[in-house]
């Protein structure tokens, strides 16, 4: 493996990305639902679909402070902040920001102020064009997308976390145009139809046309899109070489939760530090998106980032496959501002070019090399 790495890293561009990641160091990550309260009810939101709000956030600020200290002592250095709606808990969000690298996901209705959060990456949700977003997130009456655009106009911290729906690929161009014109970046996600609405949002329709439109947006806005064509393929197809996506391979499981004992011992890699904390900050759930959710409905890009990142060895068969792995790693570090963001975004056009030159057909992944996958590369966990 060392010989292959040395060969691939003769390429100055790959070496530049790899060196930045190594300099930043390994991530010890957790997910925290900072509150059980939200100011909207999105159709298909995993948090309320699985009644995660039953675990109430502590009222006592001392409990929250003690949680932060416990995680610092445990070695945590990166936190994904969700909920509930994090913008409703600004003092606690500030404490996380002051102690860890983080990413916060917000619905966009309430602006997170700039002062005090100057370099905090903010993922603002959108689920389609204005009409679709009003139906799915605004209860048929609130234009949440427009509110988010107003709140985060030309905000350098912001990327739009665009959850695309299988039957609405034709909306992608318009949504991306508006986000880019707003002075922001775009990261794509994929909608799992937890509410069984069917129709345009039914994930069983497949995401082939969605992928084509994402690739068009990468070609048009390579300096603004924070998802590669490779990761888009992996997430939306549920395939990584010979493996199929599901609980048995998901790396984003709570390592301390006894429900995962069999999964931990099945030989597949997992993030040994990761815990998905419920709002009570004491209990953890099975994985980042639920207790009992059918994994075939999970197209969460965050979880799939980990799937690729912890399967480095499977990507060493060729320079192109290593490039696919390394660019996935780099995008995660870049999105979360663990590497220098301003310098990193200047690499995006070349990063996308390197991935797209070896991109497989839209309906199938490259066969690749089937390698056994075990506990790999502890430094990336």
C-alpha positions in Angstrom: 0.0 0.0 0.0 2.8 2.4 0.8 4.4 1.9 -2.6 1.1 2.7 -4.4 0.6 5.8 -2.3 4.1 7.0 -3.0 3.6 6.4 -6.8 0.3 8.3 -6.9 1.6 11.2 -4.8 4.2 12.0 -7.4 1.4 14.0 -8.9 1.8 17.5 -7.4 -2.0 18.2 -7.3 -2.7 15.0 -5.4 0.2 15.6 -3.1 -1.1 19.1 -2.4 -4.5 17.8 -1.2 -3.0 14.9 0.7 -0.5 17.1 2.5 -3.2 19.5 3.6 -5.3 16.7 5.0 -2.3 15.2 6.8 -1.4 18.5 8.2 -4.9 19.1 9.6 -4.8 15.7 11.2 -7.4 13.0 11.9 -11.0 13.7 12.8 -12.6 12.4 15.9 -16.3 13.2 15.1 -19.7 13.1 16.8 -23.2 14.2 15.8 -25.2 16.3 18.3 -28.9 17.1 18.2 -28.6 20.4 20.0 -32.3 20.8 20.6 -35.6 18.8 20.3 -37.4 21.9 19.1 -37.9 23.1 15.5 -39.8 26.0 14.0 -41.1 24.0 11.0 -42.1 20.4 10.2 -40.5 19.1 7.0 -42.2 16.2 5.4 -39.7 13.3 5.5 -37.5 14.7 8.3 -35.9 11.7 10.0 -35.7 13.5 13.4 -39.5 13.7 13.9 -40.3 10.7 11.8 -38.6 8.6 14.5 -39.8 10.6 17.4 -36.3 11.7 18.4 -37.8 14.8 20.0 -38.8 12.6 23.0 -35.3 13.0 24.3 -35.5 16.5 25.6 -32.5 18.9 25.7 -31.4 19.7 29.2 -32.5 23.1 30.6 -29.5 23.4 32.9 -26.6 25.1 31.2 -24.2 23.3 33.5 -25.3 20.0 32.0 -24.4 21.3 28.5 -21.1 22.6 29.7 -20.3 19.3 31.3 -21.1 17.5 28.0 -18.6 19.7 26.2 -15.9 19.0 28.7 -16.5 15.3 28.5 -16.2 15.3 24.7 -13.1 17.4 24.8 -11.6 15.0 27.3 -12.6 12.1 25.1 -10.7 13.6 22.2 -13.6 14.8 20.0 -12.5 17.6 17.6 -15.3 17.7 15.1 -19.1 18.1 15.7 -22.0 17.8 13.2 -24.7 20.0 14.8 -28.3 19.2 13.9 -31.6 18.9 15.7 -34.3 20.2 15.9 -33.3 23.7 14.7 -29.9 24.8 15.9 -30.5 28.5 15.3 -32.9 28.4 18.2 -30.0 27.6 20.5 -27.4 30.2 19.7 -25.6 30.4 23.1 -25.0 26.6 23.0 -24.1 26.7 19.4 -21.5 29.3 20.3 -20.0 27.0 22.9 -19.6 24.3 20.4 -18.1 26.7 17.9 -15.6 27.9 20.4 -14.4 24.4 21.3 -14.5 22.2 18.1 -14.5 22.2 14.4 -18.1 21.9 13.4 -20.8 22.0 10.7 -24.3 23.3 11.6 -27.3 22.4 9.5 -30.2 24.9 9.6 -33.5 25.3 7.9 -32.7 29.0 7.0 -35.7 30.6 8.6 -33.7 32.3 11.4 -30.4 33.9 10.5 -27.4 32.8 12.5 -25.5 36.1 13.1 -22.1 36.7 11.7 -20.6 38.2 14.8 -19.3 35.5 17.0 -19.6 32.8 14.3 -17.3 34.4 11.7 -15.7 31.2 10.3 -18.5 28.7 11.1 -19.6 26.6 8.1 -23.4 26.7 7.8 -25.4 24.3 5.7 -28.8 25.8 4.8 -31.4 23.3 3.7 -33.4 23.5 0.5 -35.5 20.6 -0.9 -36.4 21.9 -4.4 -37.6 25.0 -6.2 -39.9 27.4 -4.3 -43.1 25.5 -5.1 -41.7 22.1 -4.1 -39.9 23.5 -1.0 -43.1 25.2 0.2 -44.9 21.9 0.0 -42.2 19.8 1.6 -40.9 22.2 4.2 -43.3 25.2 4.4 -46.5 23.3 5.2 -47.9 24.6 1.9 -47.7 28.3 2.9 -44.2 29.4 3.9 -41.5 30.0 1.3 -38.6 28.8 3.4 -36.2 28.9 0.5 -36.8 32.6 -0.1 -36.3 33.4 3.6 -33.0 31.5 3.5 -31.9 33.4 0.4 -32.6 36.7 2.1 -31.0 35.7 5.4 -27.8 34.5 3.9 -27.2 36.8 0.9 -23.5 36.9 0.1 -22.7 35.2 3.4 -19.2 33.6 2.9 -20.0 30.9 5.5 -22.9 29.4 3.7 -23.4 26.3 1.5 -26.9 25.2 0.4 -27.6 21.6 1.5 -29.8 20.8 -1.5 -31.8 17.6 -0.9 -32.8 16.6 -4.4 -35.9 14.6 -5.2 -35.9 11.8 -7.7 -38.7 13.2 -10.0 -37.7 16.8 -9.8 -34.4 16.8 -11.6 -35.6 19.6 -13.8 -35.6 21.9 -10.9 -31.9 21.5 -10.1 -30.6 24.1 -12.6 -32.9 26.9 -11.3 -32.2 26.1 -7.6 -28.5 26.1 -8.2 -28.6 29.3 -10.2 -30.3 31.1 -7.3 -27.9 29.7 -4.7 -24.9 30.7 -6.7 -26.3 34.2 -7.6 -26.9 34.6 -3.8 -23.1 34.3 -3.3 -23.2 30.9 -1.8 -21.9 27.3 -2.4 -23.9 24.1 -3.1 -23.7 20.6 -1.7 -26.2 18.0 -2.9 -28.1 15.5 -0.8 -30.8 13.0 -1.9 -34.3 12.6 -0.6 -35.5 9.4 1.0 -39.3 9.2 0.9 -39.9 8.5 4.6 -43.4 9.9 4.5 -44.4 7.6 1.7 -45.7 10.5 -0.4 -44.8 8.8 -3.6 -44.9 10.6 -6.9 -42.2 13.1 -7.7 -40.4 12.5 -4.4 -40.4 8.7 -4.5 -36.7 7.5 -4.3 -37.7 4.3 -6.0 -37.8 6.2 -9.3 -34.0 6.3 -9.1 -31.7 9.3 -9.3 -30.1 8.8 -12.8 -31.5 12.1 -14.2 -30.6 13.8 -10.9 -27.0 12.7 -11.3 -26.9 14.0 -14.9 -28.2 17.4 -13.8 -25.7 17.5 -10.9 -22.9 16.8 -13.4 -24.1 19.6 -15.6 -24.0 22.0 -12.6 -20.4 20.8 -11.8 -19.4 21.6 -15.4 -21.1 25.0 -15.2 -20.1 26.1 -11.7 -17.0 24.0 -10.8 -15.8 26.6 -8.3 -19.1 26.5 -6.4 -20.2 22.8 -6.2 -18.9 20.9 -3.2 -20.0 17.4 -4.3 -18.0 15.4 -6.8 -19.5 13.3 -9.6 -18.0 10.3 -8.0 -19.6 10.7 -4.6 -22.9 11.6 -6.2 -22.7 8.3 -8.0 -21.9 6.4 -4.8 -24.7 8.0 -2.7 -27.5 7.8 -5.2 -26.7 4.3 -6.5 -25.9 2.8 -3.1 -22.9 1.0 -4.5 -19.2 1.1 -3.6 -17.4 -1.5 -5.7 -18.9 -4.8 -4.9 -20.7 -3.6 -1.7 -24.3 -2.4 -1.4 -25.2 0.4 0.9 -26.9 -0.7 4.2 -26.5 -1.0 7.9 -23.9 -3.8 7.5 -21.5 -1.3 5.8 -22.5 2.0 7.3 -19.6 3.6 9.1 -21.6 6.3 11.0 -22.9 4.1 13.9 -22.7 5.0 17.6 -19.8 2.9 18.8 -21.0 2.9 22.4 -24.5 1.7 21.6 -25.0 -2.0 22.4 -27.5 -2.3 19.5 -24.5 -2.1 17.2 -22.4 -4.9 18.7 -23.0 -7.3 15.9 -22.3 -4.7 13.3 -19.1 -3.7 15.0 -17.8 -7.2 14.9 -18.8 -8.0 11.3 -15.3 -7.0 9.9 -16.5 -3.9 8.0 -14.8 -0.6 8.9 -16.6 1.9 11.1 -15.8 5.2 12.9 -14.6 4.0 16.2 -15.0 7.4 17.9 -18.4 8.4 16.5 -21.5 8.8 18.6 -24.9 10.2 17.5 -26.1 12.0 20.6 -29.8 12.6 21.1 -30.9 16.0 22.5 -30.6 14.8 26.1 -26.8 14.6 25.5 -26.7 11.3 27.3 -28.3 8.7 25.1 -27.1 7.8 21.7 -29.0 6.3 18.8 -28.1 3.5 16.4 -26.7 5.8 13.7 -26.7 9.3 12.5 -30.2 9.2 11.0 -32.2 7.1 13.4 -32.9 4.1 15.6 -34.8 1.7 13.3 -34.9 3.4 9.9 -34.7 1.2 6.9 -31.3 1.9 5.4 -32.5 1.5 1.9 -34.2 4.9 2.4 -31.0 6.6 3.5 -29.2 8.7 0.9 -27.5 10.9 3.5 -24.4 12.3 1.9 -22.7 12.7 5.3 -22.9 9.0 6.0 -21.7 8.2 2.5 -18.7 10.5 2.8 -17.6 8.3 5.7 -18.3 5.1 3.7 -15.8 6.2 1.1 -13.3 7.8 3.5 -13.0 4.6 5.6 -12.5 2.4 2.5 -9.2 3.8 1.3 -7.7 0.4 0.5 -10.4 -0.4 -1.9 -9.4 2.7 -3.9 -5.8 1.9 -4.4 -6.1 -0.2 -7.6 -5.4 2.7 -9.9 -4.4 6.4 -9.7 -8.0 7.4 -10.8 -9.6 5.4 -8.0 -7.2 6.9 -5.5 -8.1 10.3 -6.9 -11.8 9.5 -6.3 -11.0 8.6 -2.7 -8.6 11.6 -2.1 -11.0 14.2 -3.5 -13.8 12.8 -1.3 -11.6 13.2 1.7 -10.5 16.7 0.6 -14.1 17.9 0.0 -15.1 16.8 3.5 -12.2 18.7 5.0 -12.9 21.7 2.8 -16.6 21.8 3.4 -16.0 21.8 7.1 -13.2 24.4 6.9 -10.7 22.0 8.5 -8.3 23.0 5.7 -8.0 26.6 4.5 -11.3 27.3 2.7 -10.3 30.2 0.5 -7.2 28.4 -0.8 -9.2 25.2 -1.1 -12.0 26.5 -3.2 -9.4 27.6 -5.8 -8.6 23.9 -6.3 -12.3 22.9 -7.0 -12.2 23.3 -10.8 -9.2 21.0 -11.1 -10.6 18.7 -8.5 -13.8 18.2 -10.5 -11.8 17.8 -13.7 -9.7 15.1 -12.2 -12.7 13.2 -11.0 -14.8 13.6 -14.1 -12.1 12.4 -16.5 -12.4 9.0 -15.0 -16.1 9.2 -14.2 -18.1 6.0 -15.0 -21.3 5.9 -17.0 -24.3 7.3 -15.2 -26.0 3.9 -14.7 -23.1 1.9 -13.4 -20.0 2.2 -11.3 -16.6 1.1 -12.5 -16.0 -2.6 -11.6 -12.8 -1.6 -9.8 -10.8 -4.1 -7.8 -12.5 -6.2 -5.2 -10.4 -6.0 -2.1 -11.2 -7.2 1.4 -12.2 -4.3 3.6 -11.2 -4.4 7.3 -10.2 -1.9 9.9 -8.4 0.6 7.7 -6.4 3.7 8.2 -7.0 4.5 11.8 -5.7 8.0 11.2 -8.9 8.8 9.2 -11.2 7.7 12.0 
